[in-house]
Amino acid sequence: MSTRKLILTALLCGIAIVIAGGIKLLQVANDTSEVVILALGEKATLGDMTVSVDAIEQDENGTNVIVSMNGVDGADAREGWRMLAAGSVVGLVQDSQATGAPACSVTTVRGNGPCALRFPPSEGTVTVAYLRAGGQSQWSAAG
């Protein structure tokens, strides 16, 4: 292949990339999706699990989140939970000693009452998210 053909091919590829980028930019600019933040106590169904965040309690030792879950027998109730606080997303702490409810362990189809998840200490308003089956729901005391 001659140098001219290589340069012409590179230019055509560059133009194709610029056009594709412009089309994607227009798609993103017209995206009207909204993030829905649920209030405490509101239920959400993600896949085969129905969950709700009943309370968020912050103290100097950690952030305790009281949740209710049902829909699957034997699933790890701690899996899929995240907390956004002070601009960072954090996971659960290993120490599950939370106040107000027993620590979450496994889920049942009928539900086994509220249980507690423990996150690191945080300040300000926190948002708690649950991810399952490709979906995500979020709760906030301020929402």
Kinemage of the C-alpha trace (Angstrom):
@kinemage 1
@onewidth
@group {chain A} dominant
@subgroup {mainchain}
@vectorlist {calphas} color= white
{ca met a 1} P 0.000 0.000 0.000
{ca ser a 2} L 1.317 3.422 -0.863
{ca thr a 3} L 1.762 6.259 1.603
{ca arg a 4} L -1.038 8.264 -0.001
{ca lys a 5} L -3.541 5.438 0.469
{ca leu a 6} L -2.517 5.054 4.128
{ca ile a 7} L -2.898 8.783 4.786
{ca leu a 8} L -6.272 8.854 3.017
{ca thr a 9} L -7.465 5.819 5.015
{ca ala a 10} L -6.336 7.453 8.283
{ca leu a 11} L -8.169 10.670 7.397
{ca leu a 12} L -11.371 8.761 6.573
{ca cys a 13} L -11.147 6.884 9.871
{ca gly a 14} L -10.618 10.153 11.735
{ca ile a 15} L -13.659 11.723 10.077
{ca ala a 16} L -15.764 8.649 10.941
{ca ile a 17} L -14.680 8.903 14.590
{ca val a 18} L -15.533 12.626 14.738
{ca ile a 19} L -18.988 11.987 13.223
{ca ala a 20} L -19.678 9.112 15.647
{ca gly a 21} L -18.576 11.279 18.581
{ca gly a 22} L -20.883 14.091 17.470
{ca ile a 23} L -23.831 11.718 17.226
{ca lys a 24} L -23.122 10.324 20.714
{ca leu a 25} L -22.834 13.859 22.108
{ca leu a 26} L -26.270 14.699 20.721
{ca gln a 27} L -27.725 11.529 22.281
{ca val a 28} L -26.298 12.372 25.703
{ca ala a 29} L -27.416 15.994 25.482
{ca asn a 30} L -31.016 14.902 24.872
{ca asp a 31} L -31.049 12.294 27.663
{ca thr a 32} L -33.790 13.170 30.149
{ca ser a 33} L -33.343 10.357 32.679
{ca glu a 34} L -33.806 11.345 36.320
{ca val a 35} L -32.442 9.828 39.483
{ca val a 36} L -35.292 8.891 41.811
{ca ile a 37} L -34.473 9.048 45.511
{ca leu a 38} L -37.031 7.300 47.664
{ca ala a 39} L -38.095 8.480 51.106
{ca leu a 40} L -37.461 6.304 54.130
{ca gly a 41} L -40.024 3.496 54.330
{ca glu a 42} L -40.785 3.424 50.587
{ca lys a 43} L -40.440 -0.017 48.972
{ca ala a 44} L -38.598 -0.838 45.776
{ca thr a 45} L -38.533 -4.090 43.822
{ca leu a 46} L -35.279 -5.009 42.128
{ca gly a 47} L -35.412 -8.313 40.298
{ca asp a 48} L -36.935 -10.787 42.732
{ca met a 49} L -36.185 -8.801 45.912
{ca thr a 50} L -38.405 -6.198 47.580
{ca val a 51} L -36.497 -3.840 49.877
{ca ser a 52} L -37.022 -0.688 51.890
{ca val a 53} L -34.832 1.492 54.054
{ca asp a 54} L -36.748 2.163 57.244
{ca ala a 55} L -34.255 4.334 59.164
{ca ile a 56} L -30.777 5.846 58.962
{ca glu a 57} L -29.062 6.445 62.301
{ca gln a 58} L -25.713 8.243 62.450
{ca asp a 59} L -23.389 8.364 65.466
{ca glu a 60} L -19.656 8.685 66.086
{ca asn a 61} L -19.138 4.905 65.747
{ca gly a 62} L -20.855 4.430 62.408
{ca thr a 63} L -23.965 4.806 60.313
{ca asn a 64} L -26.655 2.223 61.004
{ca val a 65} L -29.229 1.567 58.307
{ca ile a 66} L -32.378 -0.364 59.214
{ca val a 67} L -33.749 -2.237 56.185
{ca ser a 68} L -36.553 -4.671 55.375
{ca met a 69} L -35.997 -7.274 52.657
{ca asn a 70} L -37.954 -10.180 51.243
{ca gly a 71} L -38.234 -12.196 48.070
{ca val a 72} L -35.424 -14.763 48.017
{ca asp a 73} L -34.624 -17.610 50.384
{ca gly a 74} L -31.018 -17.725 51.561
{ca ala a 75} L -29.583 -14.694 49.717
{ca asp a 76} L -26.861 -12.685 51.460
{ca ala a 77} L -28.733 -9.684 52.857
{ca arg a 78} L -25.511 -7.636 53.049
{ca glu a 79} L -24.694 -7.928 49.353
{ca gly a 80} L -25.503 -4.996 47.066
{ca trp a 81} L -25.717 -2.195 49.662
{ca arg a 82} L -23.697 1.032 49.274
{ca met a 83} L -23.741 4.433 50.951
{ca leu a 84} L -22.906 7.835 49.458
{ca ala a 85} L -21.641 10.307 52.041
{ca ala a 86} L -19.348 13.316 51.698
{ca gly a 87} L -18.841 12.643 47.993
{ca ser a 88} L -17.627 9.051 48.439
{ca val a 89} L -19.308 5.703 47.924
{ca val a 90} L -18.547 3.264 50.740
{ca gly a 91} L -19.484 -0.315 51.477
{ca leu a 92} L -20.469 -2.039 54.676
{ca val a 93} L -18.006 -2.419 57.526
{ca gln a 94} L -17.118 -5.910 58.732
{ca asp a 95} L -18.311 -5.137 62.261
{ca ser a 96} L -22.047 -5.648 61.968
{ca gln a 97} L -22.848 -4.613 65.543
{ca ala a 98} L -25.645 -2.163 64.835
{ca thr a 99} L -28.239 -0.772 67.187
{ca gly a 100} L -32.013 -0.936 66.942
{ca ala a 101} L -32.370 -4.236 65.061
{ca pro a 102} L -30.540 -7.539 64.599
{ca ala a 103} L -27.726 -7.569 62.065
{ca cys a 104} L -28.722 -8.593 58.528
{ca ser a 105} L -27.588 -12.040 57.438
{ca val a 106} L -29.789 -13.954 54.953
{ca thr a 107} L -33.116 -13.127 53.352
{ca thr a 108} L -36.343 -15.138 53.149
{ca val a 109} L -39.262 -15.143 50.742
{ca arg a 110} L -41.685 -13.874 53.406
{ca gly a 111} L -39.195 -11.497 54.998
{ca asn a 112} L -37.816 -11.761 58.504
{ca gly a 113} L -38.481 -8.271 59.819
{ca pro a 114} L -36.182 -5.275 59.868
{ca cys a 115} L -32.458 -5.840 60.179
{ca ala a 116} L -29.475 -3.495 60.508
{ca leu a 117} L -26.547 -2.775 58.210
{ca arg a 118} L -23.512 -0.865 59.446
{ca phe a 119} L -21.499 1.616 57.407
{ca pro a 120} L -18.468 3.710 58.421
{ca pro a 121} L -19.079 6.945 60.351
{ca ser a 122} L -20.330 9.810 58.188
{ca glu a 123} L -21.470 13.395 58.475
{ca gly a 124} L -24.287 15.248 56.778
{ca thr a 125} L -27.017 13.724 54.682
{ca val a 126} L -26.327 10.237 53.397
{ca thr a 127} L -27.895 8.328 50.525
{ca val a 128} L -28.177 4.551 50.741
{ca ala a 129} L -28.324 2.510 47.524
{ca tyr a 130} L -29.232 -1.118 46.840
{ca leu a 131} L -28.048 -2.781 43.625
{ca arg a 132} L -29.542 -6.036 42.341
{ca ala a 133} L -30.440 -7.604 38.989
{ca gly a 134} L -28.986 -4.702 37.001
{ca gly a 135} L -31.114 -2.114 38.801
{ca gln a 136} L -30.499 0.369 41.586
{ca ser a 137} L -32.753 2.103 44.104
{ca gln a 138} L -31.699 4.898 46.458
{ca trp a 139} L -33.059 6.228 49.732
{ca ser a 140} L -32.252 9.369 51.682
{ca ala a 141} L -33.566 10.817 54.919
{ca ala a 142} L -33.716 14.149 53.069
{ca gly a 143} L -35.658 12.638 50.121
